[in-house]
């Protein structure tokens, strides 16, 4: 059993800590927010992720997972310290690194024995070297340590499976022995392992997210062309995906991507490029195409309704994707804001993210379920592909709507079936 310190009880920190504890390690998670810490000790999680609350509770009961606000306590016997703090984007697109700096300074002050510091926060290239300099400058007495970059590739909604069964593990370090030591933590996963230098590991994270986001924006651009020429984007994507050089992943046309990673990471990478006197035109285009998606769907709705002012519009799904309560950069919420600005009566329903969405957009009215959302609505928009939306009683929904308009922003329904049920149906890029 290894002693591991995890700094930050956010999404990455909670999943990292809970999974390492479930593998038999003793994990202490540092959370300096007193209110959040109290809730965590009572078993209340600050986020929704399938299976995570059960895993946290199990390991708390068995004494392998602890929460504290004390770096001294967390680092007392630790051989590993994972930095999992947030790096939100600033106004100029650069990641905010003050939480990284604070964590590095606190590690330096409170470490009592040699330590491996592993950064899992998404950070600009060169941050690992900077963290090492901070620790070195703040050590009260000389102690051996090494900084290792270990970028996370977790998908919200499938994070536990991604952590325990990763498609690859990337470790970056200037000290190869330190990377090998961290690799031992991940040995139970039996995943392909890549050891490289710090800066390359940091770039792998940014490049991976930018490439995946590029696929989403590309297929959405093709979907717009399909709408004009009468082709079907679903079949286009299927035909493309059979090519092993392309594959079918991230070729789902729709409302666009959101969340805490893709938008922020592409913006950060583009900012780095400009700082190096480069012109990241492709990165800019990825964001530009994505940012237009809610506005384009609003245009479709205006065509179908004729007038948005005074219309009652229900949005099915408010989180940026299914199986999470994360509303950061949510396309559904961006669309809701556009509807409110256009004078529509915007309503929403989400299985887990409703209250968070309403707090972010107070003008949005919440419904208790999909059926209440449909009552007297002039149109419904699918904003998030929650599984429960695929199995609704559409006879009941059709009967309760004032006008049975259905705008499928995630292409989860078959057009012919929905039209046969009496809906004025429109998908994204569907003929």
Beta strands, then each sheet from edge to edge (+ up, - down):
strand 1: 3-7
strand 2: 26-30
strand 3: 65-68
strand 4: 80-83
strand 5: 115-119
strand 6: 145-149
strand 7: 169-172
strand 8: 193-196
strand 9: 312-316
strand 10: 345-349
strand 11: 365-366
strand 12: 379-382
strand 13: 405-408
strand 14: 424-426
sheet 1: 3+ 2+ 1+ 4+ 5+ 6+
sheet 2: 7+ 8+
sheet 3: 11+ 10+ 9+ 12+ 13+ 14+
end
